[in-house]
Amino acid sequence: MARRKELRVSPTLRTGLLIGVAVVAWTFFMGVTRWYLHPTLLNLFWVVIPIQIALLVVGLRSTAAANGYGKQVLSGTLASVLAALLVFCGSLLFTTVAFPNYFEEIRAVQAEMLAKAGKSPEEVKAQVEAMVSMQTPFLQALFGAIGTVVTGLVASLVIAAFARKR
């Protein structure tokens, strides 16, 4: 009988893919539910950070027996770099294809929130216009990717101190 070759995915690759898919899925969930337009619920976007940290904990625990501190940090950071690539692409897809009016809608919500906070129409206009240059699909995707890598590095430094061979 012929033996089937088993495809084995490294824990680092698996963790990076899981983080990327989970973060992109959460982003699209925020879009589909339109929570990004709600003054309070839009803050739930930041749930991506605990999602990433939880998946890093699971991923680094799976390699703890074989890796020391440095390799654990490297593994978590590399997983986050892979996730960042998915986050970048997912963000571009979100803001250019799935929700092409995203930035206009966000600016309208920001203007409404500033007006309710007592800002004058001139102040509202000035603050909203000041944000326009940073609200592009590419920059937002880039910021998401950078945030994913930085979060992954910092979290890996901490997680690896606890999840490693002794």
N, C-alpha and C positions, 0 to 999 in steps of 0.2 A: 504494500500500500504506500502510495506517495504521501509524504508528510507535508502538510500545508505550512507555509511560512506565516508566522504571526507578525502582523504589523504592530510595532511598538512605538508609541509616541513618548518622547521624553517628558518628564514631569514639568520641566521649564516651558516647553512648547505648549503642553496641555494647559498649564496655568495661564500663560499669556493669551491663548485663544479664548479660554473661558472668561478672563477679565474683559478682553476686548468685546466679545459677543454680549456679555452681561451689561457692560456700560452702554454700548450702542442700543441694546434692547431697552434699557431704562430711558435713554434719550428719546427713542421713538414712542415709548409709553407716555412720556411727558407730552409729546407732540400730539398723539392720537387723542389723549384725554383733554388736551388744550390747557393743561395745568400751567404751562409756561406763560399763560395770559392772566393767571389769577395772582393778585398781589401777594398772597401768602403762600399758596401752593407752589409758586415758581421756585421757592427756596428748596423744595424737595429735589430739585436737580442735584443738589450736593450729596444725595444718597449714593452717588457714584463713588464717593470716597470710602465709606464703609464697605461697599460691595467689593471694591478693589482690595482693601485691607483684609477682609474675610477670606477672599479667594487666595490671596498671598499666604495667609496663615495656613490654609489647607495645603497649598502647593509646597510650601517650605517644610511643613511637617512631613510630607511624603519623601523628601530628600534628606531629612535630618540625620538619619542613620549613616549615610554615606558621605556627607559633606561637613566640613568645618565651617567656622564663622564666615570666612572670606568667600568660600564657594556658595554659601547660602545667600549672602548679600548679592553676589554676582548673579546667581540664579534668579532671585527675585527681581533684580534690576533688568535682566535680559527679558524676563517674562513681561515686565512692564513696558519695555521698548516694543516688543511684539504687539502688546495690547494697544500701545500708542499709535501704531500704524493702522490698526483697525479702527480706533477712535477717530483718527484723522479722516480716513475714508468715510466712515459712518457719519461724521459731522458734515462733511461736504455733501453727501447724499441727502442728509436731513435738510440742510439749508438751501440746496439748489434744486432738488427734485421733489422731495416729499412735501416740504413746506417752503416754497419759494418766496412767500410773503412774510416769512418769520421775522426778519429784521424790522420791517415796517410795523408789524403787529407789536413787537417788543417796544419800539419807540412810542407807539400810541399808549401802551400800558404805562411806560415810564413817565410820559407827559401827564397822564391822569394821576398817577401817584404823587408826582411833584406838585401838581395843582391842588390836590387834596391836602398836601402838607403845608399849604399856604404860600407857595411860591407865586410870584407875579407871572403873568403871561410872558414877559420878556425873559425872566429868569428860567422859566420852563423851556422856552425856545433855545436859549443859550446852552443850557445843560444838555438837552437832547441833541442839539447840533454838535456839541463837543464830543459826544459818544459815537457819532456817525462814522468817523474815520476808522474806528476800531471794530465796527460791526460789519465785517465782510465775511463771506463764507470761508475764505482761505485763512484769515487771521483767527477767526473763532476756532477753526479746526486745528490750527497750529497751537493755539493756547491750550486746547483740550489735550493735545498730544504731549505738550511740555508738562502740563499738570499731571498727566498720567505717569510720565517718567519720574518726575520729582517726587510725587507721592509714593511711587514704587520704591525708589531709592531710600527715602526716609523710613518708610514702613519696613523695608527689608533690613535696614540697619538695626531696628528695634526687634523685629520678629526673629531674626537670626540669632540674637543674643539668647533667646529662649528655646528656639527650635533648631537645635544642632546636636551633633554627637558629643558625648561627654567623655 
